[in-house]
Amino acid sequence: MGGFNFGDMLVQLVFLGIIILIILVIIGLIRSSIERRKQIWRMEEKINSLTKHDPKD
């Protein structure tokens, strides 16, 4: 009684791991969203440049 045993330490490590995992997932989702937005922007630029050089004009 009154001590910090191995079971308590293990539970604390598991909860710490879960919190770190949640943070990493959120960071990954944000980075993915930013990269997707950049890719869409590049595709829009390519489409705009192709439509400007359309031989039908």
N, C-alpha and C positions, 0 to 999 in steps of 0.2 A: 504494500500500500504506500501511496505517496511518492512513488518513483515514476520515472518516464521509461516505460518498457518498450520492447521491440515492436509490439503490435501498434502502439500509438505512433511510433516513428514511421512505420510502414503506411499507415493510413494518411499521415501528413504528407508523405512523399507522393502517394497516389493522387491526393487532391492537388498538390502542387503541379504534378504532371498534367492533370486535366486542365488546370488553368493555363499552363504554358501551351498546351495543345490548342485550346480555344483561341488564344492570342495569335498563334501561328496560322490558324485557319483564317482568321479575320484578315491578317496581313496578306496572306495568299490571295484571298478574294479581292482585296483592294488592288493589289498589283495586277491581277488578271484583268480586272475591269479597266485599269489604266492602259494596259497593253492592247486590249481589244479596241478601246477608243482610238488609240494611235493608229491601229491597223485600219480601222474604218476611215479615218481621216486620210491616210495614204491612198486608200482605194478611191475615195472621192476625188482626190487630186489627180489621180491617173485618169479617171473618167472625164474630169473637166478638161484635161489636156488632150484627150482623144476627141472630145466633141469640138474643141476649138480647131483641130486640124482635120475636120471632116471635109472630104473632097466635094460634098454636095453643095457647100457654100459658094 
